[in-house]
Amino acid sequence: MTGIQSKTQRQIQKEQTRRHLIETAFEQFAQQGLTATRTADIAKAAKVSHGTVFAHFSTQEALLNAVIEEFGARVSLRLHELAVCNNSLREVLAAHLKGLTEHEAFYTRLVIEGRLLPESARNAFTIIQSSISFHLSQAAEREMKEGTIDPYPIHLLFNTWVGLIHYYLANNDLFAPEESVLGRYGQELLEHYIRLITSKV
């Protein structure tokens, strides 16, 4: 019995350390950049040995993928919490903005450095975008049928929305130096986008 309890405690400790490394990496990637941050930087910030990082993640790429997946899970959770079935497109987009704003620094790094990342990291990011696109498409298709918004190909609706956000994030030094771009412009971007696609008939 003691052996089982000890094993359980070791497993709990292992999971806690892994979680701590992901949270620390989240902060380091956001502050220093996805490509500039080294595993040694993460170990130092997490106050663990360099070897501890590799005990949980075989490579830096594996750690980056885990952080991107965690980011995706958090944004998806926001969408599920704030944009459940039959919600309006506006509510889905507002939920998306809310999730991104909570992790804006990290997401900005993804936007700016995305093409420099390993293929596995880019694939993880694509999966996140596909999940968001799914939520958007459900609301958009319903409102196109109702005539609330003009009929558009879903990929254009999604890419126009994401492109608008990405442009502001990629140029955050121009639009909102030293503060949140989405905090400052998010609602304005949402209203502008809704006006663009609202049916003119």
Buried (B, 14 or more C-beta within 10 A) or exposed (E): EEEEEEEEEEEEEEEEBBEBBBEBBBBBBBBBEBBEBBBEBBBBBBEBEEEBBBEBBEEBBBBBBBBBBBBBEBBBEBBEEBBEEEBBBBBBBBBBBBBBBBBBBBBBBBBBBBEEBBEBBBEBBEEBBEBBBEBBBBBBBBBBEEEBBBEBEBEEBBBEBBEBBBEBBBEBEEBBEEEBBBEBBBEEBBEEBBEBBEEEE
